[in-house]
Amino acid sequence: MQPHRHPGGRRGSLMVVAVAALGVVFGDIGTSPLYALKTVFLLDDGAVRANEGDVFGVISLMFWSITIIVSIKYLGILMRADNDGEGGVMALAALAQRLYAKRAGKAGILLVIGIVGVSLFYGDSIITPAISVLSAVEGLHVTVPAISHLVIPIAAVILVGLFLVQRYGTGRVGVLFGPIMVLWFVVLAAAGLGMVIQFPSVLLGLSPSYAVVFIFSHPAISFIALGAVVLVITGAEALYADMGHFGRSPIRRAWFFLVFPALTINYLGQAALVLHDPAAKANPFFLLIPDWGRLPVVILATAATVIASQAVISGAFSLSRQAVQLGLLPPLTVRQTSRREGGQVYLPAINALLLIGVLAVMLAFGSSDRLSTAYGISVTGALVVDTLLLVLVARPLWGWGPWKMAAAAIVFGGLELAFLAGNLSKIVNGGWVPLLIAGAVILVMTTWRRGRLLVQEDRKKKEGSLQQFIEDIRAKNLPRVPGIAVFPHPNKDSTPLALRANVEHNHVLHESVIIVSMSTASVPHVPPLEAFTYDELGYTDDGIEHLTIRFGFSDKPDIPRALRAACYAGVLPLDARDFKEASYFISRGAIRTTKKSSMVRWRRSLFVALAHNAADPAARFGLPALRTVTMGSDVEI
């Protein structure tokens, strides 16, 4: 398993990438100080009090949650479990499937677990931008109350702008946002440090004993508090999903050298302020800032929360591409936005859907306080799924023994299940929203996967053996017409439907027939000598040949250009100039539903709608529109 090579060979370049990673990976978790501690004191009409026991207990819970879940589980362990350089729940599920490939039953269960995990992540991807940007813009309530009625319009404009810049690529966005996030974390640390210096006793809150005492002395209150404490680790799954964009080393360095210390100091500062002035619990983050600095910090916080949204957006792009590769989503237009990083991609359809969802939930809830009631369930659910997959891959991947696996399950899983339980009370107050989103994604993925399998079964029957087809063609001695016909097809075992339809209806065959199969390698570019595999398919005199093309992840899958390159490389025994007039045939028949289908009617209709909106294969493979023909028999499900 070869991970993507990241530009981190030299210390200087590693630092550059680490700064860029700050602009994408840590935005979500880095803006949690805006609302996490405030939400703890707002829950259940102020059940958590602004006294030393409660404040120290909450701070201890926050610090050790970040340490255990983010620093140890994700940065220390899970980032070692990459799937060809990609991270996230889908990559982890695919890795688990590969490790358990010989156990068909378990591989199927692992795929279902992956579907649940990625569906929960989509719920998080819609709520995170809304709550993050709203929480920052709402700082106007403190700094400029006269224009507080413009909070929603301002937040909407900011979010639309964020989604519009996605087309320029994660790398460019990261370079732009990175320095801003460096300044943000420096401000976080500076704001908290002043209060910590004034009240150094707050450092006692870092002791795990305060968390234990808080839980056992106030079990009901601590259970409620967990529903808000989880906000400090939102973004952990996005951090893992974004690994393919920058690599593990830059992400780890940025976390341990800047992000983690800055977050800890700021939370300690907010805690010290609340202990010194209990009224500050209404908005401890902005009240931590001196009067003269609040408006600049509101502006900086707004920029930081825009960046926070970037973490889940880019993570959603990565997970969506992985879902397409695993056959869980229809083919989508994927634009590679970096020549060096295979994980840096942009999916226009996913970007548009996320924007619509984000604006909808923001307008529906209207404030970050109300949105916080919907936040947490999808986050904690995704954390639990990752831990489950971690335990499953640990033994075959790293050779973990039973005791080590049990310890991971108890420590990580126990804490995350507690968070999940604490958030279940939010369902009636808005927590149903991310669950509804997750349910819709699960429905789409399972419907597409089932429909795709039915289509493949029907196509396989209609395609028949390619070798037998060639034998039949030789026996019929069909007329040959001048020119080259190219048939994109996944393999060389079965016959392209377009090829079979052309022979059956036109009763002719081109002089040269090339069946082309494609695959994507986990390197940016494939050398010409390794990019092509040629097969005469048994005969040298029938003009029917097969060519396998391997594209690098940074290469546009342009079939005409690749065919000419194969001629220049001497792999394909044809003149490259002849491809200027070549014809391309796409095997694509209409999908018809039948009463005998094993899918219910409404799911068949959903599958057909998804298939009709899939990316056009001619555009995906760079085929010339005027010389491309779509042919094939109808496919039944």
Secondary structure, 3 states (H helix, E strand, C coil): CCCCCCCCCCHHHHHHHHHHHHCCCCHHHHCHHHCHHHHHHHHHHCCCCCCHHHHHHHHHHHHHHHHHHHHHHHHHHHHHCCECCECCHHHHHHHHHHHCCCCHHHHHHHHHHHHHHHHHHHHHHHHHHHHHHHHHHCCHHHHCHHHHHHHHHHHHHHHHHHHHHHHHCHHHHHHHHHHHHHHHHHHHHHHHHHHHHHCHHHHHHHCHHHHHHHHHHCHHHHHHHHHHHHHHHCCHHHHHHCHHHHCHHHHHHHHHHHHHHHHHHHHHHHHHHHHHCHHHHHCHHHHCCCHHHHHHHHHHHHHHHHHHHHHHHHHHHHHHHHHHHCCCCCCCCCEECCCCCCCCEECHHHHHHHHHHHHHHHHHHCCHHHHHCCCCHHHHHHHHHHHHHHHHHHHHHHCCCHHHHHHHHHHHHHHHHHHHHHHHHHHHHCCHHHHHHHHHHHHHHHHHHHHHHHHHHHHHHHHCEHHHHHHHHHHHCCCEEEEEEEEECCCCCECCHHHHHHHHHHCCEEEEEEEEEEEECCCCCCCHHHHEEEECCCCCCCCEEEEEEEECCCCCCCHHHHHHHHHHCCCCCCCHHHHHHCEEEEECCCEECCCCCCCCHHHHHHHHHHHHCCCCHHHHCCCCHHHEEEECCCEEC
